[in-house]
Amino acid sequence: MFAKVRTATASLSRLRSLLLLTPALCEIQQYQHLIDGYQLLKTHPAAAAAQLKLDGGECGAAEHTDVTMQIYVDRFHPLDQNAKTWGLDGFVRAWWTDLRLRYRREDNATCASMVPEDFHLSRDETRRIWRPDLYWEDVVDVKLPALEMGYTDGAGEMMSVSPDGTVFWSRQARFTLSCQMDMALLPFDSQQCSHMAGLYSQKADHVQLRWKPEAEAIANWYSRSNCISGWVVTAHAQEDVVQSFSSGNYTYAKATLTFTRQPRSFLLNYFMQSAVMVIISWLGFLIDPEATPARVALGIITVMVVLQNYIALSSELPAPDDDHWTWLGYFVLVSFMFNVLAFVEQVLVSFGLQGKKWLDKQRLEIESLRNWKDALHGQTGALMKLFYEWDKNKDGVISKKEFRRGVKMLIPTAPLPEVNAMFDNYDVDKTDSISLTEMASMLADVSKAGRKVSVSAEAPETRQAVAVRVQTARDAEAEGDVPQLHVTAQPKSERLSRASPTQSPGLSRDTRGSKDSARVSTREDTSHAVLAQTRSKSIFRQVNLAASVTAHLALSTKQPANTSIALRREMRTLTKAELEKDNLWMLKTYFTFPCVAWLRHLDHISRLLFPVAYTVFVVAHLSQVNFGRDHAERLLHGNC
């Protein structure tokens, strides 16, 4: 009885063990013979199938083996601008058909209900079948899962076989690839980086690599979980490429991703700061030019801030391969130059103020040694020549403005109120203009007053008053001669005046009767005669003025047209002799420092020109990137 029980128990144990081992035995029986009987390991599947006649055809009937692949992105690496690299973590997937691994479920009917449709190969078994030898172009580094990545060696790889012989291979990997970046439009730039896989030893005649049909080459690229700091993936493109080398043709699968930069941080940190510093530099023009410390401190601060911005921007970018500037770098550099120009302008204004103070000191020294009327006494003839040169319309009339201009040119220290008072004293009709003849009378009075002060013994005829005597020679004019205006000395009692006109004894009665009987001897009629002559076709060409302390001066057509240069030269020589100055003082006083003193007016020009020039530059520079509108539109199509 007990023996029968023991026998029955042993039978149940053996049955139980058999049932537990049945799935493993069925799975081993399902594909183990395929691995063990795998032939032609180094021959690609199509050629092996033809040689083994697995496809039912003739030997060599198949041309090539098709391998399709896909990259699944788990996450992107941030773009490294200095190293010009990009990368991703993900999975490499590949599909191909190997008839040597084809099987049918009906081959083992007892296990048909237990064996899965696809079976997976172990790590060692994957080495015993044919695989494509994939490699990547422009790769910097490829890392497979290992201990340092949190996986055991060999993990992260899978290979499965379908009944029809289709092999699916997946491998986790980390790629770091190079990317040819063009940052000319920084920060409105987009970088196109490629992932290009190929077959290293298998030619296109044997194996052809392609992207998986009707699928994205880089899957999951548009996921919001793959956002990168500072960049947005905005486009994806893929193509199958064939490249020719000396050893033959090879196929590649190329995918291109477009990374578009988010420009906000660059605009705030560099663009806005540079523009604000230029505006602050312009505000320095509104500060009192006398406040030199404030202007200089402001100029130095703005220059240093923009310079530091340019250095910081350059440190974030790689060294340029050519002489091209980045869009933002050029903007910051030009802004720096505007700040430097503003600082230089403020220094020049300060220097101009110093030059003006120095010139004022020299003029005070000149004025203390010589009264302006005494100086005018020695320049009456030159002043008449200057007025005659300025009389462009030849009407014989000089305005108060022209009189002041001439006096200030010859005698810079002459005070304007006294000059105006002298002019108004002879402008009886208050029209702010007098004729050249009246001007000659005025200057003759100045000569008389100066002669009494400077000369005690003179010729008898020069101690008399001066009157204007107009001689006309129309007959001589018809023959080519030029009438002249002579200023000669006459007795004081016979001086022409506006109050009591008298006939000038110097005029020829015969000439007056025959040539100009319409003239009268009064001073007003003489003035009208002069005006009539100046309006005629042949007007005054020469004016001769007899001054009390100068020789008789005659203005002829042989004299140079620009009298101002000669007058300035004469004034410089006279000043040098009176003040006993050297040539260096003359150079500074009459050439260098008058130009330097003009620099103090630069603020008036810079207040308008500086902002206009910078605004034009900013608008023109922004127009190169269409004011960022195209870039903003690309960002709208991104994954983040």
C-alpha positions as CSV (number, residue, x, y, z in Angstrom):
1,M,0.0,0.0,0.0
2,F,2.7,2.4,1.0
3,A,4.8,1.4,-2.0
4,K,2.0,2.3,-4.4
5,V,1.6,5.7,-2.7
6,R,5.3,6.4,-3.1
7,T,5.2,5.5,-6.8
8,A,2.3,7.7,-7.4
9,T,4.0,10.7,-5.6
10,A,7.2,10.3,-7.7
11,S,5.1,10.2,-10.9
12,L,3.4,13.4,-10.0
13,S,6.7,15.1,-9.2
14,R,8.2,14.1,-12.6
15,L,5.0,15.4,-14.3
16,R,5.2,18.7,-12.4
17,S,8.9,19.2,-13.4
18,L,8.1,18.3,-17.0
19,L,5.3,20.9,-17.1
20,L,7.6,23.6,-15.6
21,L,10.4,22.9,-18.2
22,T,8.0,22.8,-21.2
23,P,8.0,26.6,-22.0
24,A,11.8,26.9,-21.9
25,L,12.2,23.8,-24.0
26,C,9.7,25.0,-26.5
27,E,11.4,28.4,-26.7
28,I,14.8,26.8,-27.2
29,Q,13.4,24.5,-29.8
30,Q,11.8,27.4,-31.5
31,Y,15.0,29.4,-32.4
32,Q,18.0,27.7,-31.0
33,H,18.4,25.7,-34.2
34,L,18.4,28.9,-36.2
35,I,21.3,30.3,-34.2
36,D,23.2,27.1,-34.2
37,G,22.7,26.6,-37.9
38,Y,23.4,30.2,-38.9
39,Q,25.7,30.2,-42.0
40,L,27.8,32.9,-43.8
41,L,28.1,35.2,-40.8
42,K,30.0,37.9,-42.8
43,T,27.7,37.8,-45.8
44,H,24.8,40.3,-45.9
45,P,21.4,38.7,-45.8
46,A,20.4,39.2,-49.4
47,A,23.6,37.6,-50.8
48,A,23.4,34.8,-48.2
49,A,19.8,34.0,-49.0
50,A,20.7,33.8,-52.7
51,Q,23.6,31.6,-52.1
52,L,21.6,29.3,-49.8
53,K,18.6,29.5,-52.1
54,L,16.5,30.5,-49.2
55,D,14.3,32.8,-51.3
56,G,13.6,30.1,-53.8
57,G,15.6,31.8,-56.5
58,E,18.8,31.4,-58.3
59,C,22.2,32.0,-56.7
60,G,23.1,35.7,-56.9
61,A,19.6,36.8,-57.7
62,A,19.3,39.3,-54.9
63,E,21.1,42.6,-55.4
64,H,21.4,44.2,-52.0
65,T,20.1,44.3,-48.5
66,D,18.0,47.2,-47.3
67,V,18.6,48.5,-43.8
68,T,16.2,51.1,-42.4
69,M,16.9,53.1,-39.3
70,Q,15.4,55.7,-37.0
71,I,16.7,57.8,-34.0
72,Y,14.4,58.3,-31.0
73,V,15.3,61.3,-28.9
74,D,15.0,61.2,-25.2
75,R,16.6,64.7,-24.7
76,F,18.8,67.2,-26.5
77,H,22.1,68.5,-25.2
78,P,22.5,72.3,-25.1
79,L,24.4,73.7,-28.0
80,D,28.0,74.6,-27.2
81,Q,28.8,77.7,-29.2
82,N,32.5,77.7,-28.4
83,A,33.1,74.0,-29.2
84,K,30.4,74.1,-32.0
85,T,28.8,70.9,-30.9
86,W,25.4,69.5,-30.2
87,G,24.1,66.2,-29.1
88,L,21.3,64.0,-27.9
89,D,20.5,61.1,-25.7
90,G,18.2,58.5,-27.2
91,F,18.0,55.1,-29.0
92,V,19.3,53.9,-32.4
93,R,16.8,51.6,-34.1
94,A,17.4,49.5,-37.2
95,W,15.4,47.0,-39.3
96,W,16.5,44.5,-41.9
97,T,15.3,41.1,-43.2
98,D,17.5,38.0,-42.8
99,L,15.9,34.9,-44.3
100,R,18.4,32.7,-42.4
101,L,16.4,33.5,-39.3
102,R,13.0,32.9,-40.8
103,Y,10.9,30.4,-39.0
104,R,7.3,29.1,-38.8
105,R,5.2,28.5,-35.7
106,E,3.9,25.2,-37.2
107,D,7.4,23.7,-37.0
108,N,6.6,22.6,-33.5
109,A,2.9,21.9,-33.1
110,T,3.1,20.8,-29.5
111,C,4.6,24.1,-28.5
112,A,2.7,26.3,-30.9
113,S,0.4,27.7,-28.3
114,M,3.2,28.6,-25.9
115,V,5.9,30.2,-28.2
116,P,5.7,34.0,-28.6
117,E,5.6,35.4,-32.2
118,D,8.9,37.2,-31.9
119,F,11.9,35.9,-30.0
120,H,14.7,37.9,-28.4
121,L,18.4,37.2,-28.7
122,S,20.8,37.4,-25.8
123,R,24.0,39.5,-25.9
124,D,26.1,36.5,-27.0
125,E,23.6,35.4,-29.6
126,T,23.6,38.9,-31.2
127,R,27.3,38.5,-31.9
128,R,26.6,35.2,-33.8
129,I,24.4,36.8,-36.6
130,W,25.1,39.5,-39.2
131,R,24.6,43.1,-38.3
132,P,25.2,46.4,-40.2
133,D,28.4,48.2,-39.2
134,L,26.9,51.6,-38.5
135,Y,29.1,54.7,-37.9
136,W,28.4,58.4,-37.7
137,E,29.9,61.3,-39.6
138,D,31.1,64.5,-37.7
139,V,30.9,62.6,-34.5
140,V,32.9,64.0,-31.5
141,D,31.9,61.3,-29.1
142,V,29.5,58.3,-28.9
143,K,28.9,56.6,-25.6
144,L,27.0,53.4,-25.1
145,P,25.3,52.6,-21.7
146,A,27.9,51.6,-19.2
147,L,28.4,51.7,-15.5
148,E,29.1,55.4,-15.5
149,M,25.7,56.0,-17.1
150,G,23.8,53.9,-14.6
151,Y,23.6,50.7,-16.6
152,T,25.5,47.4,-16.5
153,D,27.7,46.6,-19.4
154,G,25.7,45.2,-22.3
155,A,22.4,46.5,-21.0
156,G,20.4,48.9,-23.1
157,E,20.6,46.8,-26.2
158,M,17.9,44.6,-27.7
159,M,17.5,42.4,-30.8
160,S,14.4,40.5,-31.8
161,V,13.5,38.3,-34.7
162,S,10.1,37.9,-36.3
163,P,8.8,34.7,-38.0
164,D,9.4,36.2,-41.5
165,G,13.0,36.9,-40.7
166,T,12.7,40.6,-39.9
167,V,15.3,41.7,-37.4
168,F,14.8,44.7,-35.1
169,W,17.8,46.1,-33.3
170,S,17.7,48.9,-30.7
171,R,20.6,50.4,-28.8
172,Q,20.7,53.2,-26.3
173,A,23.4,55.8,-27.0
174,R,24.6,59.3,-26.3
175,F,25.8,61.3,-29.2
176,T,28.0,64.4,-29.3
177,L,28.3,65.8,-32.8
178,S,29.9,68.7,-34.4
179,C,27.8,71.5,-36.0
180,Q,29.0,74.1,-38.4
181,M,27.5,77.2,-36.8
182,D,27.1,80.5,-38.6
183,M,26.5,83.3,-36.0
184,A,26.6,86.3,-38.4
185,L,23.0,87.2,-37.3
186,L,23.5,86.7,-33.6
187,P,21.1,86.8,-31.7
188,F,18.6,86.4,-34.6
189,D,20.4,83.3,-35.9
190,S,19.3,79.7,-36.6
191,Q,21.7,76.8,-36.7
192,Q,21.3,73.7,-38.8
193,C,22.9,70.7,-37.2
194,S,23.0,67.3,-38.9
195,H,23.0,63.7,-37.7
196,M,24.5,61.5,-40.5
197,A,24.8,57.7,-40.2
198,G,26.5,55.5,-42.7
199,L,27.8,52.0,-43.3
200,Y,31.5,51.9,-42.9
201,S,32.6,48.8,-44.8
202,Q,29.4,47.8,-46.7
203,K,29.1,49.4,-50.1
204,A,25.9,50.5,-51.7
205,D,26.0,47.5,-54.1
206,H,25.6,45.2,-51.1
207,V,23.8,47.1,-48.4
208,Q,21.8,50.3,-48.6
209,L,21.0,52.4,-45.6
210,R,17.8,54.4,-45.5
211,W,15.6,56.2,-43.0
212,K,12.4,54.3,-42.1
213,P,9.8,55.0,-44.7
214,E,6.8,57.1,-43.7
215,A,8.3,58.0,-40.4
216,E,10.4,60.8,-38.9
217,A,14.1,60.2,-39.0
218,I,14.5,61.7,-35.5
219,A,11.4,60.7,-33.6
220,N,10.1,62.8,-30.7
221,W,12.1,65.9,-31.7
222,Y,9.0,68.1,-31.4
223,S,8.2,67.1,-27.9
224,R,8.1,69.9,-25.3
225,S,10.0,67.7,-23.0
226,N,13.0,68.2,-25.3
227,C,13.3,72.0,-24.8
228,I,16.8,73.4,-24.6
229,S,17.9,76.5,-22.6
230,G,18.2,79.4,-25.0
231,W,17.2,77.4,-28.1
232,V,14.1,76.1,-29.8
233,V,14.0,73.3,-32.4
234,T,12.0,74.7,-35.2
235,A,12.4,72.4,-38.2
236,H,13.3,68.8,-39.2
237,A,14.5,67.5,-42.5
238,Q,15.8,64.1,-43.7
239,E,17.3,62.6,-46.8
240,D,19.1,59.5,-48.1
241,V,22.5,60.3,-49.4
242,V,25.0,58.4,-51.6
243,Q,28.6,59.4,-51.5
244,S,31.3,58.3,-53.8
245,F,34.8,57.5,-52.7
246,S,37.8,55.8,-54.3
247,S,36.8,52.5,-52.9
248,G,33.2,52.7,-54.1
249,N,29.8,54.2,-53.3
250,Y,28.3,54.2,-49.8
251,T,24.9,55.1,-48.6
252,Y,24.1,57.4,-45.7
253,A,21.0,58.5,-43.8
254,K,21.1,62.2,-43.0
255,A,18.8,64.2,-40.7
256,T,19.0,67.9,-40.1
257,L,17.5,69.8,-37.2
258,T,17.2,73.6,-37.1
259,F,17.8,75.2,-33.7
260,T,16.6,78.8,-33.5
261,R,18.0,81.0,-30.8
262,Q,15.9,82.7,-28.2
263,P,17.3,86.3,-28.4
264,R,15.8,87.8,-25.2
265,S,18.8,87.4,-23.0
266,F,21.2,88.8,-25.6
267,L,19.0,91.8,-26.3
268,L,18.6,92.6,-22.7
269,N,22.2,92.1,-21.6
270,Y,24.0,93.6,-24.6
271,F,21.8,95.4,-27.1
272,M,19.8,97.4,-24.5
273,Q,22.7,98.2,-22.3
274,S,24.8,99.5,-25.2
275,A,22.0,101.7,-26.5
276,V,21.3,103.1,-23.0
277,M,25.0,103.9,-22.5
278,V,25.0,105.9,-25.8
279,I,21.9,107.8,-24.7
280,I,23.6,108.6,-21.4
281,S,26.6,109.8,-23.3
282,W,24.4,112.1,-25.3
283,L,22.9,113.5,-22.1
284,G,26.4,114.6,-21.2
285,F,26.2,117.2,-23.9
286,L,23.5,118.9,-21.9
287,I,25.7,119.4,-18.9
288,D,27.3,122.7,-18.4
289,P,30.6,122.7,-20.4
290,E,32.3,124.4,-17.4
291,A,31.5,121.3,-15.3
292,T,34.4,119.3,-16.7
293,P,34.7,116.8,-13.8
294,A,31.1,115.7,-14.2
295,R,31.3,115.4,-18.0
296,V,34.6,113.5,-17.9
297,A,33.4,111.0,-15.2
298,L,30.2,110.3,-17.2
299,G,32.1,109.8,-20.4
300,I,34.6,107.3,-18.8
301,I,31.8,105.3,-17.1
302,T,29.8,104.9,-20.3
303,V,32.9,103.9,-22.3
304,M,34.0,101.3,-19.7
305,V,30.5,99.7,-19.5
306,V,30.1,99.2,-23.2
307,L,33.7,97.9,-23.5
308,Q,33.0,95.4,-20.8
309,N,29.9,94.3,-22.6
310,Y,31.9,93.7,-25.8
311,I,34.5,91.7,-23.9
312,A,31.7,89.6,-22.2
313,L,30.0,89.0,-25.6
314,S,33.3,87.9,-27.2
315,S,34.0,85.4,-24.4
316,E,30.7,83.6,-25.2
317,L,31.5,83.2,-28.9
318,P,34.2,81.2,-30.6
319,A,37.0,83.0,-32.4
320,P,35.8,84.1,-35.8
321,D,37.1,82.1,-38.7
322,D,37.2,85.2,-40.9
323,D,36.9,88.9,-40.7
324,H,33.1,88.8,-40.5
325,W,31.4,90.4,-37.4
326,T,28.3,89.1,-35.7
327,W,25.3,91.3,-35.9
328,L,25.2,92.0,-32.2
329,G,29.0,92.2,-31.9
330,Y,29.1,94.9,-34.6
331,F,26.3,96.8,-32.9
332,V,28.1,96.8,-29.5
333,L,31.3,97.8,-31.2
334,V,29.8,100.8,-33.0
335,S,28.0,101.8,-29.8
336,F,31.4,101.7,-28.1
337,M,32.8,104.0,-30.8
338,F,29.9,106.4,-30.3
339,N,30.6,106.6,-26.6
340,V,34.3,107.2,-27.3
341,L,33.4,110.0,-29.8
342,A,31.1,111.6,-27.2
343,F,33.9,111.5,-24.6
344,V,36.4,112.9,-27.1
345,E,33.9,115.7,-28.0
346,Q,33.5,116.6,-24.4
347,V,37.3,116.8,-24.0
348,L,37.6,119.0,-27.1
349,V,34.9,121.3,-25.7
350,S,36.8,121.7,-22.5
351,F,40.0,122.3,-24.4
352,G,38.1,124.9,-26.5
353,L,37.0,126.7,-23.3
354,Q,40.6,126.8,-22.2
355,G,41.7,128.2,-25.5
356,K,39.0,130.9,-25.3
357,K,40.2,131.9,-21.9
358,W,43.8,132.1,-23.1
359,L,42.8,134.3,-26.1
360,D,40.7,136.6,-23.9
361,K,43.8,137.1,-21.7
362,Q,45.9,138.0,-24.7
363,R,43.3,140.4,-26.1
364,L,43.1,142.1,-22.8
365,E,46.8,142.6,-22.9
366,I,46.5,144.1,-26.4
367,E,43.6,146.3,-25.4
368,S,45.5,147.6,-22.4
369,L,48.4,148.7,-24.6
370,R,46.4,150.3,-27.4
371,N,43.0,152.0,-27.7
372,W,40.8,150.7,-30.5
373,K,40.3,154.1,-32.0
374,D,44.0,154.7,-32.1
375,A,44.3,151.4,-33.9
376,L,41.6,152.3,-36.3
377,H,43.4,155.6,-36.9
378,G,46.2,153.5,-38.4
379,Q,43.9,151.3,-40.4
380,T,41.5,153.7,-42.1
381,G,42.8,153.1,-45.6
382,A,42.7,149.3,-45.1
383,L,39.2,149.6,-43.8
384,M,38.0,151.6,-46.8
385,K,39.5,148.9,-49.1
386,L,37.8,146.2,-47.2
387,F,34.4,148.0,-47.4
388,Y,34.8,148.5,-51.1
389,E,35.5,144.8,-51.6
390,W,32.3,143.9,-49.6
391,D,30.2,146.2,-51.7
392,K,29.0,143.5,-54.0
393,N,26.0,145.3,-55.4
394,K,28.1,148.4,-56.0
395,D,25.5,150.8,-54.6
396,G,28.1,152.7,-52.6
397,V,26.3,152.1,-49.3
398,I,27.7,150.4,-46.2
399,S,25.4,149.0,-43.5
400,K,26.0,149.1,-39.8
401,K,26.6,145.3,-39.8
402,E,29.2,145.6,-42.5
403,F,30.9,148.4,-40.5
404,R,31.1,146.4,-37.3
405,R,32.3,143.4,-39.3
406,G,35.2,145.4,-40.8
407,V,36.2,147.0,-37.5
408,K,36.2,143.7,-35.7
409,M,38.3,142.0,-38.4
410,L,41.0,144.6,-38.1
411,I,40.7,145.3,-34.4
412,P,39.2,142.3,-32.5
413,T,39.3,144.2,-29.2
414,A,37.0,147.0,-30.3
415,P,33.9,147.1,-28.1
416,L,30.7,146.8,-30.1
417,P,28.8,149.6,-28.2
418,E,31.5,152.1,-29.0
419,V,31.6,151.0,-32.6
420,N,27.8,151.3,-32.9
421,A,27.9,154.8,-31.3
422,M,30.5,156.0,-33.8
423,F,28.4,154.8,-36.7
424,D,25.2,156.3,-35.3
425,N,26.9,159.6,-34.9
426,Y,27.3,159.9,-38.6
427,D,24.1,158.2,-39.5
428,V,22.0,161.3,-39.4
429,D,18.9,159.9,-41.2
430,K,18.9,156.8,-38.9
431,T,18.7,154.3,-41.8
432,D,21.5,152.1,-40.4
433,S,23.5,152.8,-43.6
434,I,25.8,155.5,-44.9
435,S,27.5,156.1,-48.2
436,L,31.1,155.4,-48.9
437,T,31.8,159.2,-49.1
438,E,30.3,159.7,-45.7
439,M,32.3,156.8,-44.5
440,A,35.4,158.5,-45.8
441,S,34.5,161.6,-43.9
442,M,34.0,159.7,-40.7
443,L,37.3,157.9,-41.0
444,A,39.0,161.2,-41.8
445,D,37.7,162.6,-38.5
446,V,39.1,159.5,-36.8
447,S,42.4,160.1,-38.5
448,K,42.4,163.7,-37.4
449,A,41.7,162.8,-33.8
450,G,44.4,160.1,-33.8
451,R,46.9,162.5,-35.4
452,K,46.5,165.1,-32.7
453,V,47.3,162.5,-30.1
454,S,50.1,160.6,-31.8
455,V,51.9,163.3,-33.8
456,S,52.7,166.8,-32.5
457,A,54.4,168.2,-35.7
458,E,53.0,167.5,-39.1
459,A,53.0,169.2,-42.5
460,P,50.6,172.2,-42.7
461,E,48.2,170.6,-45.1
462,T,47.8,167.5,-42.9
463,R,46.6,169.4,-39.9
464,Q,43.5,170.4,-41.8
465,A,40.1,168.7,-41.9
466,V,39.3,166.3,-44.6
467,A,36.7,166.8,-47.3
468,V,35.5,164.6,-50.0
469,R,36.2,165.7,-53.6
470,V,34.7,163.6,-56.4
471,Q,36.3,163.9,-59.8
472,T,34.6,162.4,-62.8
473,A,36.2,161.8,-66.1
474,R,33.5,160.4,-68.3
475,D,35.5,161.3,-71.4
476,A,38.5,159.4,-70.0
477,E,36.2,156.6,-69.1
478,A,35.0,156.3,-72.7
479,E,38.6,156.0,-73.6
480,G,39.1,153.2,-71.1
481,D,40.2,155.1,-68.0
482,V,38.6,154.4,-64.6
483,P,37.2,157.3,-62.5
484,Q,38.8,157.6,-59.0
485,L,37.5,158.8,-55.7
486,H,40.2,161.0,-54.0
487,V,40.3,162.0,-50.4
488,T,42.4,165.2,-50.0
489,A,43.0,167.6,-47.2
490,Q,41.0,170.9,-47.1
491,P,40.6,173.7,-44.7
492,K,38.2,173.0,-41.8
493,S,36.0,175.9,-42.8
494,E,35.5,174.4,-46.2
495,R,34.7,170.9,-45.0
496,L,31.7,169.4,-46.4
497,S,29.0,168.8,-43.8
498,R,25.4,167.9,-43.9
499,A,24.4,171.1,-41.9
500,S,26.1,173.7,-44.1
501,P,27.1,172.5,-47.5
502,T,29.7,174.3,-49.5
503,Q,31.2,174.0,-52.9
504,S,34.4,172.1,-53.0
505,P,37.2,174.3,-54.4
506,G,39.0,171.2,-55.7
507,L,36.3,170.5,-58.3
508,S,37.0,171.8,-61.9
509,R,34.3,174.2,-62.9
510,D,34.8,173.5,-66.6
511,T,34.5,169.8,-66.0
512,R,31.4,170.4,-63.9
513,G,29.8,172.5,-66.5
514,S,30.4,170.2,-69.4
515,K,30.3,166.8,-67.9
516,D,28.1,167.0,-64.8
517,S,26.1,170.2,-64.7
518,A,23.4,168.6,-62.6
519,R,25.7,168.4,-59.6
520,V,25.5,170.9,-56.7
521,S,28.2,171.7,-54.3
522,T,26.4,170.5,-51.2
523,R,27.5,167.4,-49.4
524,E,24.1,165.7,-50.0
525,D,24.3,166.3,-53.8
526,T,27.9,165.1,-53.8
527,S,26.7,161.9,-52.1
528,H,23.9,161.5,-54.7
529,A,26.5,162.0,-57.5
530,V,28.6,159.2,-56.0
531,L,25.6,156.9,-55.9
532,A,24.7,157.7,-59.5
533,Q,28.2,156.9,-60.5
534,T,28.3,153.6,-58.7
535,R,25.0,152.5,-60.4
536,S,26.4,153.3,-63.8
537,K,28.1,150.7,-66.0
538,S,31.6,151.9,-65.1
539,I,31.6,152.1,-61.3
540,F,34.3,152.8,-58.8
541,R,37.3,150.6,-59.5
542,Q,39.8,152.5,-57.3
543,V,39.4,154.4,-54.1
544,N,42.4,156.6,-52.8
545,L,42.3,157.7,-49.3
546,A,44.8,160.2,-47.9
547,A,45.1,159.4,-44.2
548,S,46.7,161.7,-41.6
549,V,49.4,159.2,-40.6
550,T,49.6,157.0,-43.7
551,A,50.7,157.6,-47.2
552,H,48.4,158.1,-50.1
553,L,46.8,154.6,-50.8
554,A,45.6,153.8,-54.2
555,L,43.4,150.7,-55.0
556,S,44.1,149.5,-58.5
557,T,43.0,146.5,-60.5
558,K,46.5,145.0,-60.0
559,Q,45.9,144.5,-56.2
560,P,44.8,141.1,-55.0
561,A,41.1,140.5,-54.8
562,N,41.0,139.2,-51.3
563,T,42.0,142.1,-49.2
564,S,41.2,140.4,-45.9
565,I,44.3,138.2,-45.9
566,A,46.6,141.2,-46.4
567,L,44.8,143.2,-43.7
568,R,45.2,140.4,-41.2
569,R,48.8,140.1,-42.0
570,E,49.3,143.8,-41.5
571,M,47.5,143.6,-38.1
572,R,49.6,140.7,-36.9
573,T,52.8,142.5,-37.8
574,L,51.7,145.7,-36.0
575,T,50.7,143.7,-32.8
576,K,54.0,141.8,-32.8
577,A,56.0,145.0,-32.9
578,E,54.0,146.7,-30.1
579,L,53.9,143.8,-27.7
580,E,57.4,142.4,-28.5
581,K,56.1,138.8,-28.9
582,D,57.9,135.9,-30.5
583,N,56.8,133.9,-33.5
584,L,55.4,131.1,-31.3
585,W,53.1,133.6,-29.6
586,M,52.0,134.8,-33.0
587,L,51.3,131.3,-34.1
588,K,49.2,130.5,-31.1
589,T,47.3,133.8,-31.0
590,Y,46.4,134.2,-34.7
591,F,46.4,130.7,-36.0
592,T,46.1,127.9,-33.5
593,F,44.0,129.1,-30.6
594,P,41.3,130.8,-32.7
595,C,40.6,127.3,-34.1
596,V,40.9,125.8,-30.7
597,A,38.5,128.3,-29.2
598,W,35.9,127.4,-31.8
599,L,35.8,123.9,-30.4
600,R,33.7,125.2,-27.5
601,H,30.8,125.3,-29.9
602,L,30.8,121.6,-30.6
603,D,28.1,120.9,-28.1
604,H,25.6,122.8,-30.2
605,I,26.3,120.6,-33.2
606,S,26.6,117.3,-31.2
607,R,23.3,117.8,-29.4
608,L,21.6,117.4,-32.8
609,L,24.0,115.4,-35.0
610,F,24.9,112.8,-32.4
611,P,21.3,111.4,-31.8
612,V,20.4,111.6,-35.4
613,A,23.5,109.7,-36.5
614,Y,23.0,107.0,-33.9
615,T,19.3,106.7,-34.7
616,V,20.0,106.2,-38.3
617,F,22.6,103.5,-37.5
618,V,20.2,101.6,-35.2
619,V,17.4,101.7,-37.7
620,A,19.7,100.6,-40.6
621,H,21.2,97.8,-38.4
622,L,17.8,96.5,-37.3
623,S,16.6,96.5,-40.9
624,Q,19.2,93.9,-41.7
625,V,17.3,91.4,-39.6
626,N,13.8,92.8,-40.6
627,F,13.5,94.2,-37.1
628,G,13.4,90.6,-35.8
629,R,10.0,89.8,-37.3
630,D,11.2,86.8,-39.4
631,H,13.0,85.4,-36.3
632,A,9.9,85.7,-34.2
633,E,7.8,83.9,-36.8
634,R,10.3,81.0,-36.8
635,L,10.1,80.7,-33.0
636,L,6.3,80.3,-33.2
637,H,6.8,77.1,-35.1
638,G,9.2,75.7,-32.5
639,N,8.6,72.9,-30.0
640,C,8.9,75.2,-26.9
